[in-house]
Amino acid sequence: MLPRRYPFCFFVVLIATLLISEALVTADAQTVPPPDTKLALKAALVVTPEFCATKFTKGSWATVKETFEVGKIACAELEPALQKVFSSLTSVTVAPSSGNAPSTDAQVVLTPRFVDVGAGVGVTAFSNREMDVFLEWTVKDASGKTVWIETVQGSSKHHMGNVFTHSKNLKLIVSDSVRDAAQQSAIKMSSAVELRSLTP
Amino acid sequence: MVTNNLASIVRTMTALLLASSLCVASTIPDYPVSHPGDYAVSTRAAGLSIGVQPVEDPKDQETYFRAELKAKGFVPVFVVIQNEASEGSFLFDKTKVTYGPADSTLSTPKTGSRGADAFAAAAIPFVGIFAVPKIISNAAEVQHNLLKKEVQSTTLSPGKSLHGFLYIPVPKDAPREKIHLRVPITRAGADETLVLDLVF
C-alpha cells in the first residue's frame, strides 16, 4: 500500500515546497517603511496622463514578448507612499512650471519618470524570475531650481508561470516591483539631506 | 516495479527542474569599484573626482556581462564620480552626458535598454527546440544585467560617490577612435554647472 502512495506523497511535498517558496519570495518584496519624521514641506506630486500610461514592451517574436504596464500602478501607489514623507502632498496632473498649470503654493515639486524596466525569463513555469523598475525623481524648489535628483530601483521576484498563469504572474511581479519603487522613493526622499535642508 | 520506475522518473524530473533553476539564478559579478583616481583616465574639479575605465578585454566582458559587447557595437565604460567636498551637493543627470570622437561633435550615450535590444536581436541563433528556453533565459539575464549595471542619475551629497556603466556605440569590425566623454554636473539648487571632459 505504502509504495503505491509514494509518488502521490512526493507531489504533495513538492507542491507544498513551491507554495512556501512563493510565499517567501513575496515576503522578500516587502520593504522597510520610511522613518516617522515627516519633512515639514508642502509638496506637489506631478503625475501626468503620459506618466500614468507608461508601459514597456520587452522581448521579441523569438523570445517571450511581454508588456510591463508600470505607469498605471505607479499612479495608484506613489501618492500614499509619499504622504508619509511630507507634511502636505498634493497630486497634480500638469507640472507647475508649465504655462497652463494652475498656481500652487508647493515648496517642492516632485516629478517622476520611468527610466526602464528589466526582467529575467525563467526556464520553467516554477522558475523564479526577478524584475527591476528604475524610477527617476527630479525635485525642484519653489524658484524652479533642481535641488535633488535620484533614481530608485524597485525589485521583486515571482514565478514565471505557465501558459495559464503567466498573465497573472506578470501582473503580480509588475505591481510588486512598482510598489517597492514607491517605498524606496519614500525612504530616499525622507533621508535626503538636500530636502531636509529646505525645511524651516 | 511500475511504482519504483515512476518514483525514479519523478526524482529525476525534480532534480532537473532544480538544476535548471540554479543555472538561471547564477549571478553575474559586479565590476570592482575603486577611487576615481585609480582608473585609466581621471580628472578632478571643484571637489569632484571622476574616473573612467573602458572595459574592452573580451575576457572581462564575458566575466561582467556574459557577452561580447564589442561584437554588438558597444564598449562598456565604467564611470566613478565622487564628491570629495565637505559641503555642497552636485546633481548627476545621465541624460546630459555626451560623447563623440575626440575631434568632432558630441552625442548622447545609448541607454542600457537600447544596448540590450541590440544584444537581443543578435543573441538568439537558430538552435534546436530543446536548447531554446535556456538561450532565451540567458539573453534575458544578459539584458537585465546590462540595465542593472548602467549608471543612473543621482545626487552626490558631500562624501558620496556613484558608479555604473555607460554603453557607447563603436564600430563592430574596426578599431575604435578615441572617445571624448563630456559629463556636466550641476550644483544642487544653483545654476552653476561644471563640465568634466575625458578622452580615452
Interface residues (C-beta under 8 A of the other chain):
Chain A: P3 R4 Y6 P7 F10 F11 L14 K58 G59 S60 A62 T63 V64 V115 D116 G118 A119 G120 V121 G122 V123 T124 F126 S127 N128 R129 E130 D132 F134 E136 D141 K145 T146 V147 W148 I149 E150 T151 Q153 A192 V193 E194
Chain B: T3 N4 L6 A7 V10 R11 T14 L17 S20 S21 C23 V24 A25 S89 L91 F92 D93 T111 G112 S113 A116 A120 A121 I124 P133 K134 I136 S137 A139 A140 E141 Q143 H144 L147 K148 Q152 S153 T154 T155 S157 T186 A188 G189 A190 D191
